[in-house]
Each structure stands twice: as C-alpha cells, then as structure tokens.
C-alpha cells in the first residue's frame, strides 16, 4: 500500500485530491493527505518531486514493434549520406547468406535522395534488398528483389499499389502501398520478405524502445500493425517480466482467422489483441489519401490511392464484425472515411458490438462527423501532425480542408470520443509535442492551421488518456485516476494548465509509473 502525494494531482475525473492511495496496481482511494494517512495507517508514504501528476499518457496508434525490429535489421536511423546507406546495408549483406533478403529501415528520400534500384544494386545483386521508407507507405528494392516479386513493368503492380519508373519508363525500385505491403505482410500461410533476427535480439530492442517511451510519460500504447511475429515478441517480453508498458495490438487483416482468435485475453491488463487492422487509402502528410475533390496528389495524379476495393473491404469488415471483433481502418481522406462509414452503416443491428475505429480520420466535415457520432465509431486522429506538417497538408489540400484536418475540437464538441495518436516512429512519440499541437495548431514556422480546432489543456489531456483508453475498449480500467482504476501516472516538472501554450512541448517528465511502480525517472 502506498499513499502518493507531492505535486498537484489532476486525475481527470472531476476531482482535485491532494493524495492517492494505491494498493497493488490500482488506485483505491483519493482525498486529502490527512484523510488517507488516517485511513491507511502504516502505508508507505511516497512524496513525489514535480509540479503536476496526471494519468499516464496512452498513444492509441503507434508502431513500437516496428521501431524495435528496425534495430534488429539494418538500422538506417543514423544514415545521413548515401555512403552511410551503402555501409549499413553492405555490412548486413556480408552477414546474410546469398539469396536471403536484406532489410533496412527507415529511409526518408526527401532528406536523403538517391536511394533507388541502382544504388541498391551497387551493394548486392546476390541478395534481394528492401529498404522501408519511414512512413511505411512505400519501400525501395533492388533488381534481384524486383525479379523475385515478379515486377517487370508498372502494369505488374497489384490493385491498390504502384510501381514507380524513371524518365525512360524503367522501374526505379520504388514500390507504393500494396506493391510492397503484400510481400511484407502476406498473411497466414505465406512467408514475409522481412527478416527479424532472434527473439532475444527482438526483446532487447523492444526494451530499449519501451524505456524511451516511458521517458516521455507513456504508460500504455496500441501497436497499430502486428503479425504473429510481433505478437511473439511482445509475449516473450511479457513472459520474461520485462514488458513494462501496457500494450494493445491490432492484428493485420491478412493474418486474421476467426477460428484462432483468442476467446479470452491471456493478460488483458498488460497485453491484449484489441482488434483487426485494415488500410483503405494512402498517407495524409504524404499527399496520397483518397479525397472527394481533386488535388495535386503525390501519386502524380489528381487524387490518392484506394488500397482495397469497395467489395473486398466491405466483405472483410462484415466478416470481422460478425465475430464480435473490433475493426480498425486506416482512412485519411474524406472519401475514404465516407467509404468506411458506408460499410459500418450497412452492418446489421447487434447488441454488444465493440466500438470500431477509424485510424487517422484526417479530413472530415460536419456531415461526416454526424455520421461518425451516429455509428459510435472511435476516430484516432494524429496528435502532432498539424504542428509538424501544417505547411505540407495546406499545400496538398488547401487551407479550408486542412483547417478541418485532425478535427479534435469539432469531434469532441459533437460528443465523439477521440483517441490520441502519434503514428511513431514516423514522427516523435512525445505526447507533449502532440498536446502543444492540439492546443495551438501552430507550426514551428508560425503557421496556424484551423484555429477553431484548438483545445484547452485539459481536453487535450483527455484525448491522450481517457480517449485512448476508450479506443481499445479499456475505459473501465484506465484513462483517469479515479478509485478502482489502474495506478498508471506521469509526473511533470511544470503544471500544463499554467505554462504558455507554446511552451508545453518543453515541459519535462520527472517520473513514470505503471501499476503503482516506477518504471522511469529523470536522471
């Protein structure tokens, strides 16, 4: 038993206690210091250093497993020149038997141009090589990989995919959406092109990533694409007693089988399958999402990509929903969001249905928001993207549509519960960066995008706590620090309700606690 005091406590349940009583992994009472010390005589007194204690941050859509696996593969995180890329991939190829895949990630071709088929051929023609772009919406391969994948001309791209070419029409090695996702995530009974290292190496890398997440106050997250490989990694970490955050996961739809879905979660408070993930369109900040009105898309055309056909998508949604399982659909553009709602609205009435999700749900209008409210779907929009990509999305979609992008305020005002999301490792996972974006809607260059979508600090905190818990069906156990809830909290070195909005991202984390136990502390 512990009595936790010290900083101002903001439990987000409408109360303002001086202290929390924690027994095991739960908050059992809250109130004044004197009251709790009298009621729980003999409890350990924990007087924390800091200015504000809030529920632990919960990122409802991120990819920590991919961040961990990148460190097991050829890690290009620190590559700043083409020679760096050659050195990292060359070393990996030298350690890999001829004919086996060499996998590198991540790469940002806008910051490091020149990574293409020819560069990768200069590293090895004996190995197929794939380098995953940092957004996971595209990858680049060498000639051997193109041969193995059966890609010879642009016409060989699967539906929902694209093969890029040079000026002379020759494939340049860049694969978009399903052209690379299908071999990367091929589904049950098929082998992925992605090497993954040993379980020990995976768990070591996952522990590193989780420690970095705790350092920014994260106590829970939802990993938004997993396969049996990533589930085995998380399970191994849990079984070894080193899975310190609480993890929910979305299984990629090609691996879904109703017959093998667990009837009960093996450890619901620590590791759970929260639903099945699907993807309907392209990237928001990358300019490939599917919109109702034309725009100068990064595809080179006047709109983005639709990854699955309407018929295939709707049939898959119906199949998963019929099994009582949550569907989580990546949909950025307003046309893609409308198609998701079309499918959900077509479902037969059924009691006990889980709240389905729209991942990103980037570009909306009042009509779509009304439909979202009516269906009970939970949007999980990007938290930091307006601050990070405000100029880019305004350039792609125009000021009016960008002003209704990541429309947390309009959704909340309509009574829709909204989850908080970074999409890490595409961008930093730090929730304080996202909170500043939600409060200011201002980029580093000073551009304000959609001022009417600004939130106050407490509503923004609610998105990254209670909202994210709702998105994974866990509102009954986390999201606030009311008695009976899990004792997951973060202590900050400044009171977010008192600092200037433009200074929120600079607030430091003093300590992070999961289940009443400290998992990270500054210094």
N, C-alpha and C positions, 0 to 999 in steps of 0.2 A: 504494500500500500504506500502511495506517495501523495503528498499534498504539494502541488505545483503553484508557485507564486513568483512575483518579481515584476515583470513588465505589465503594461496594460494588456488585458485579455479581451480579445474580440472574437467570441465563439461563433458569431454569425447565426445565432438562434434567437436574437432579440434581447438577450440579457447582457449584463455588464459585470460579471463576477470579479472578485479580487483573486480568487484561487480556484483550482480544480483538484478534485480528489480522484486519483487514478488507482484502480485495483486490477492487477493483471494487465490486459491490453485495452481496458475500457475506462472511460470517464464514468464515475459512479455518482458524483455529486459536484455541484458548483455553488459558490456563495462567497461570503466574507472569509477572510483568513481566520478570524476568531471562531466563527461558527464551525468551519471544517476542522480546525485543530481541536476543538472541544469534542466534536462528533467522532473524530477518528484519532483519538489519543494514541500515541505510540507510532503513528505513521511517519515515514521518512519525510523530512522537510526538504524540498527542492526549490531553492530560491534562485531563479534564473537571471542571468545578466542580459539586458536588452531593453528595447523600448516597446515592442508590440509582439504579442503571441496570437497567432491566427491558426485556423485549421490547416493541415498540410496541403501543399499545392498538389493538384491532380491534373496531369496532362492527358486528355481524353483521346488524343490521336497523335501518336509519335511512333518512332521506329528504333527503339534502343537495341533490339536484336540485330538489326542491320548495321548499326553503328559498332556493335561488338564484333560481328562477323567480318566487317571491313578490316579490323585489326588482326584477324586470323589470316585473311587473304593478303594480297599485295596492297598494302595500305598507301594510298596516294594522297592522304590528307595534307602532308607537308610538301608535296611537289609544287614547285614554282616555275620550273623550266622544263622544256622538252627533254633535256638531258636527265633531269630528275626522273621523269617518267620512264625513260629508257633504262636507267639504272635499277629502279624498283622492279619493273616488270622483267628485266633481264635476269636479275637475281632470282626471282620467282621461277622463271622458265628454267634456269640452270638447276633448280632443285626439284623440278617436276619432270617425271618420265615423258619422253616424246609421245605425242598423240593425246596427252591428257590436257584438259582445259586449264589455262592460266587466267585467273580472275583478279582484276584490280578495281578498286573503288576508293573514293569518289573522284570525279573529274568535273571541272566547270570550264567548258570550252570557251565561254566568253572571256574568262580571265586567263586561260591558257590555250589559245588557239593552236591548231596544227596537229592535234591528236586525231589521226584518221587511219584508214586502212593501210596506207603506205608506211606510216610511222610504225604501226604495229607489225607490219611485215618485216621491217628492218630489225625488229627484236627477235622474231622467230617465225619461221614458216613450218617448223616441225610441230608446233603446238597451236591449237586454236586459242586465240586470246580474246577476251571480252573485258572492256572497261566500262563500268556503270557510271552514268552521269549523275550528279549529286541530287537531282530531283527524282530519280528513279522513273522518269518518263521516257528516257532514251538511253541507249548504250552504243558503243562503237566497237567493231570487231575487225580482225584481220582477214586475209584471203582464205586461210585454212578454215576459219570459223564460218565464213560465208558458204564455202563448199559443203561443210558438214550440215549446215542448216538448210541447204537446198536453195539458197538465194543467188540468182544469176542476173535477174533484171528487176526493175521496180514492180513488174506485174506479179512477182512471186510473193509479195507481201500478203500476209493474211488479212482478212477483214478486220478493221479496227487498228491496223498497223500501217507503217510506211517505211520504205527503203529510200534513203537519200542518195543523190547522184552528184558527180562532178559536172562541170560545164559540158563535157563531151558525152554525158549520159552514162558513164561508168559508175557502178556502185562505189560510194566513198567509204562504206563501212558503218555509217550511222543508221541505227535501227530505232524507230519510234514505236511507242506503246506496245501493241501485241506482237510486233515483229521481234521484239526481244523478250517481252514478258512471257510469252507462251513457252519458249525453251527454258527460261529461268524458273518459271512456276508451272511446270507442265501438268501437274495433277497426279492423282492416285495411279499407281502402276507404271509411272514413267520416271526416268532419271533426269534430274536437273543438270544444266551445264555448270552449276555453281559448286565449286569445291568449298569445303567448310572446315577443314582441319580436324583436330581431335577434340573430344568432349572436354578434356582438361583445359585445352587452349581456349575453347569457347567460353567456359565458365570463368576462367581467369579474365578474359576480356570483358565479359558481362559484369563482373565485379568492379572492374575499373569504371565502366560506363555508369553503373548504379551509384558509385561513390561520387562521381561528377554531378549526377542528378541530385543527390542528397545535398550537395554543396550549394545548390540554388533553391533548396527548400522543397524539393519534390518528394512526396511520400508514397504516391500512387501514380500509375500510368496505365494507359491502354495501348498495347503494341498493335498497330493497325494492319499489319500483314504478318501472319505466321503460317508456317507449314509444319508438318511433323518434325522437321529438323529443329526449328526454333523452339517448338514445344518440348522436345527432348532436352534442349539446352536449359530452358527455364526449370524443367523438372529436376534435372541434375543439380542445379544450383539450390533449389529448394531442399532436395534430399540431403545435400551437404550442409545445410543450415546457413547458407550464405546469400540467400535471396532476400535482401533487406527491404526493398520496397514491396508494395502490394501491386501485383501485376494482373491485369485483364488482357485478353488477347482476342483478336479477330482472325479466324481461320480463312485463308484464301479459298475462294469458292471452288476451284478445281480440285481441292482436297476434301471437299465436304462429302460425307456419306452418312445419311440418317441412321444407318444401322450401327455405326461405330461412334456416334456422338454420345458422350457420357451422360447417363441418366442423372448422376449427381456429380458435382464438382469435387475433386479429391481434396481440395484445401481452399474452400471458397473465399476465405478472408485473405489469402496470400496469393493464390494463383487460380484463375478461372478462365474458361473459354466463354467470352461474352457474346459471341455471335459469328456470323459469316460475312466476309468482306467481298464486295464486288466493285467493279470500276466501270463507269458509263462514259466518261469523257476525259479530256486531257487536262492540262495544267492551267491554273489561274494566272499566276505571275509569269508563266512562260508563254501565255497567249495561245493556248491550244484548246481552250474549253469550248463547249458547244453552246452557242447563243441563239436567241430568237432572231436577232438582227445582225446583218453582216458587219464584219470588222476586219481589219488588216491582220489576219492571224499569222502566227509564226510558222504555220504549215505552208505558207506561200499562197494560200487561197483566201477566201473571204469568210471562213468560219473554222472552228476547231474540229476535233475528231470525235466520232462516236465509236466507242470501243466494242460494244456488244450490240447486236441487232435488237430491235424492239421485241420481237417474238422470243428470242433466246433469253433476253433479260427478264421479261415478264414471267416466262415459264419457270425460270430459276428462282425468282422471288416467291412465286406461289408454292414451289416445292419446299423451300426452306421455311416459309411461314407456316405451312401445313404441319410441320414437325414441331411447331412451337418455339422456334429459334429466332433470335434477333437477326435481322438483315441490316447491314451497314454498307451504304452505297456511296462511293466516291462520285460526286456530281458537283461541278463548279459553275458551269454556265446556266443561265435561266432556262434554256431549252432542256438541258439535261435534268435539271431539278424538276421541271414540269413532267418529264417522262417518268421520273421516279415516283412522283405523286400520282400519275396516271395508274401505274402498276399497284401502288398501295391502296388507292381508292377502289380498285377492282377486286380486292380481296373480300371473301365472304365474311360476314359478321361472325365474330368468335370471342367468347369471354376469355380473359386471361392472356390475351396476346401481349407479348413484350413490346416495349417501345422501340420501334425500328429507328434507324439513324440515317441522316444524310451527312456524309463526311464532306467537310469544307463548305458546302451550301453557300457558295461565294456571292453570286449575283442574283438578287431577289427583287421583287417589287411587292406592293401591298396585296395584290391578288395572290401571289404565291405564298406570302406569309399567312393569309387567311386559310389557304388550303393546308399549310403545314400545321396550323393550330387545329384544324378540324380533324386531321388524320391522327394527331397525337404523336407525330414523328419528332425525334430529337435532332435538331441541327447541331453540328460540331464545326463551327467556322474557325478559320485561322485567327489566332490572337494577335501575333505581332506583324502580320503581313502588310497592313496599311502603313505602318511606320517604316518598314523595310523596303517595300516595293510600291509605294504610293505613286511615284512618278511613272513607273513602268505600266501599272494597271490603268492609270489615267490615259496613257498613250495608246494602249491597246483598245480600251473600251469606251473612252470618253468620260468627261467629268461627271455626267449625270449617272451613268451606270456605276462608275467607280464610287460615287457617293453612297450608293446602296449596296456596296460590296462589304462583306463581313459585317452585316447589319445587326449587330448585337442589340443595339438600343431598340430598333423597331420590332425585333423578335420578342424581346423581353416585355416591351410595352403592350404587345399583343397577347401576353400571357403564355408565351412559349418558353420552356426551359431550355437553356443553351449551355453546351459544354465548352470548355476551354481547350485549345489545341495549338501546338507549335508546328507539327509535322517534322520535328527533329529526326535526323540530322540535316535536313535540307536547310534549316536555319537554327540558330542557337535555341536551346530549350528553356532558357531562363524565364520563368514566369513573370519576373518583374519587368522585363522588356515588353512582354505582352500586355501587362497591366498598364504600363505607360502608354502604349499604343491605343488601348481601349479607352483610356481617359482623355488623351489629347488628339488622336487621329492625325498626328503631325509627323512628317518625315524628318530625317536629320537635316535636310536642306531647307526645312521650314514650310513645306507644302502641307496644307491642311486639306484632307480628303474626307468629305462627308462630315462636316462639323456637327450636324444634327444627330449623328450616331454616337456622340461621346457619352460615356458612362461616368457616374461618380465612382469613387474608390470602392465603396462597399458593394455596389452592384458588380463591379469588375472582379472583386474578390469572390463573390458568389458564383460567378461563371467558372472560375478555376478551382472551386471546391465543391459546393453542392451541385452545381450544374454538371460537372464532370462525373460526379457520383451517380447522378440520375442517368447519364448516358450509358452506363454499364449496369444499370439496374441495382445499384448499391446505396440508394438514398437512405435506407433503413439503418445503415451501419457507419456511414462516413459522409463528410461534407460539412458538418458542424461539430461543435464540441459540447453538445447537449449531453446530459447524463444518459448513459446507455450506448453512446457512440464510441467508436474506436478512438483511442488516445493518440491520434496522429496529428502532430502540430509542428509549426516552424516559428522560431523566434527571430525577429528582425531588429536591426540596430537603429531604426527610426520608425516613427509612427506614420504609416502611409496616409492616414487621414489628415496629417498636419504638414507634410512636406509639399513643396511646389510640384504640380503635375509633371513638369519637365525633369524632375529630379528622382522620380520613382525608380527608374531603372538603375540608379546608382546606389540604392539602399542595399546594405549588406545583410547577409544571413549570419546569425550568431550560432544557431544550432538547429538541428532537425531531429525529430522524434517520431518513431513508428511503434505503435502499441505500447506507449509509455517508456520506451527505451531509446536512449540517444544513439543515433546512427551516424551523426556527423556533427562536428563542432569546429568553429573557426580556430585556426592555429593548431 
